[in-house]
Amino acid sequence: MDEKTRIQKDIVMFKENIQTLQGKTLDDKTKKIIELASQYYEDAQYYLDKKKDYFTAFGCINYAHGLLDAIIKF
């Protein structure tokens, strides 16, 4: 799998994961973490689509996943 395809797959996975949190009661701290994760997700899309900077896009989407994983698992 090439870099672009891998990042696109991770972006789709992020969108699916964030939907699992919709409709749940979340405290303000958790909401801020989700907002930060979403900003990293948007950055990943920007670096992927506009800049063609796959290295940075991959880093952004992975950081976004890490933030969401912490919320989902704990």
C-alpha positions, -999 to 999 in steps of 0.1 A, spaced: 0 0 0 14 34 -9 17 63 14 -13 82 1 -36 52 2 -25 45 38 -32 80 49 -66 80 32 -75 48 50 -65 63 83 -86 94 76 -116 72 70 -110 52 101 -108 85 121 -142 96 108 -156 62 118 -141 64 153 -152 99 160 -188 89 151 -187 64 180 -185 94 204 -214 113 189 -245 114 212 -225 105 243 -224 128 273 -189 142 275 -173 166 300 -157 198 288 -122 184 290 -131 155 268 -148 178 243 -116 199 241 -95 168 234 -120 158 206 -118 193 192 -80 190 192 -81 156 175 -104 170 149 -80 198 142 -52 173 136 -76 154 113 -82 186 93 -45 192 92 -39 157 78 -64 164 50 -47 197 42 -12 182 41 -25 153 20 -46 171 -5 -31 206 -8 6 201 1 12 165 -10 32 162 22 25 126 31 50 125 60 33 154 78 -2 142 69 6 108 83 19 123 115 -12 145 120 -37 117 114 -18 94 138 -18 120 165 -55 125 160 -60 87 164 -40 87 196 -61 114 212 -93 96 202 -81 62 213 -73 76 248 -109 88 251 -125 57 237 -105 33 258 -105 52 291 
